[in-house]
Every structure is written in structure tokens, then in C-alpha cells.
Amino acid sequence: MSEKPSYTRLGFNNWLNYAFLAGSAAFAVWRFPDFGYTPIMVAGALEVAWLTIGVRTGAIRRYLNFVHRENREASEQGRRKQELRGLNESERMQFLELEKMCDQIDEQIKNNSSLSLEMVGSERGKIENLLQTYLRLAKTAARFEHYVETTELSQIEDELRRQEKIVEAADEISKEIANKNRQIIQQRLDKAIAVRKQIREARGQLNLIENTIRLLRDQILTMSSSEELIGQLDELTRTINAIEAADAETRAVMNREMATL
């Protein structure tokens, strides 16, 4: 449901109204010796009439509706840009494609005469939940992949081999410190490998969500009853719950790994 515009707010917050108020104030100050407070009172009365009646009539109302739509679209674009921040261009295009599929699913539900909108209406939010889960997972995976790009396993492995040689060649006095350094480097290597494993699992979850959305879109065309769709949406809920549980565990592990690297 679209938000109902506030004509009073829109009528006040625009450059034409600001220009009128500024011009009225300037005229009142300039001709104050001649007219006193009369220009201010007239301007105030006109402003009240404009905000209570003028903004709700004819072409003015249509114009303000247009302004409201433009503002809402600009706000939506800003929100979407913020949501997609952190994804690269390929991931962003992939998410937008899935979002378009979800819109197609919603449209197919409306156009399938075998489906009762009243019955499935409250269920359709599950599709949006799946999409939001995908976005959250994609952002998490992208954030940790950016970290992984700066951590070369081969470099850590080379460093570990060098430190092992230092341990072997160290005397009794320096051997303890050298061995502690070796242990720390080994921990870094173990953690770096574990983070990469968790990222692969997150990518697997993303593929599962994508395939689930594609399957649901293909199935809706041939569904013959609302119960069939509700059954699919229930299965979708179980998928979401499983993915979110795995995602929570993955993020907890990854955060621990990152904290110790």
C-alpha cells in the first residue's frame, strides 16, 4: 500500500512557497512605515488558505501527487543503494534478478485463477523473507571474501616453513620464543583455512536460495489450488529456517575466526 501524501507538508516544503514567504517578508519590511502589519497578516491568511484548501484542489493536487511519487522513488532508490552497498556489480545484478523473479511470482499468484488471494495473501511474505535472507548472506559472504583477498594462504604457509626452520636452528635460549611464533603462525593458517570453508558454505546457501526461488516461479504456473501453493510456501519457510540457522552458526564461527586472526 502506497503511503498517503501529506499535502500540507508538500505545499509548505517547496521552492514556490518559500519564494512567496520570502517575498512577503521582504515587502513587509520594506513598506512597513506605509502599511504596518497589514502585509504580514495578508500573507499569513493567504498561506493558511493555500495549505488548507489550495494544495488539495485540481492541478495543484495532481502536481503534489507527482512530487510525492518523485520523493518516494528517490527515497526508495537511496534505501536500495544502501541495502546493496558492499556487493560487487555481479552480485548486485544477481540479487536484482532474483528480486525481479519474486515480483513475477507475486504477479503469477494474482493471475492464477485457481489460487485464492485471500488464502495465500498472508503467506506471500515468506517469499520476501527468503529474498532478504539472500541479501544478508550475500553481504556477509562479500565482506569476508574481501578480507580473504588480502590474506594469501601461500604466504602464511611460506612464513610457517621459514619459522619451522628457525625453530630447528634455534639454541635452547631462543627456541621457546621461536616455537611460540611458529604456533601463532600455525593458528593463523588454520583460521584462514576455516574462514574459506565457511565462505564456501555461505555460497552454497546462496545457491540454494536462488534455486528455490527459480523452482517456485516455475511451479506457480501449473498450480491448481491454494493449498498446493501454501504447501510450497511452508516448505519455503523450512528452507528459510534451515538457512538462517546455518547462517547464524556460520557468522558466529567466522566472527570468532576473524577476531583471532
Secondary structure by P-SEA (a helix, b strand, c coil): ccccccaaaaaaccaaaaaaaaaaaaaaaaacccccaaaaaaaaaaaaaaacccccccaaaaaaaaaaaaaaaaaaaaaaaaaaccccaaaaaaaaaaaaaaaaaaaaaaacccccccccccccaaaaaaaaaaaaaaaaaaaaaaaaaaccaaaaaaaaaaaaaaaaaccccaaaaaaaaaaaaaaaaaaaaaaaaaaaaaaaaaaaaaaaaaaaaaaaaacccaaaaaaaaaaaaaaaaaaaaaaaaaaaaaaaaaaac
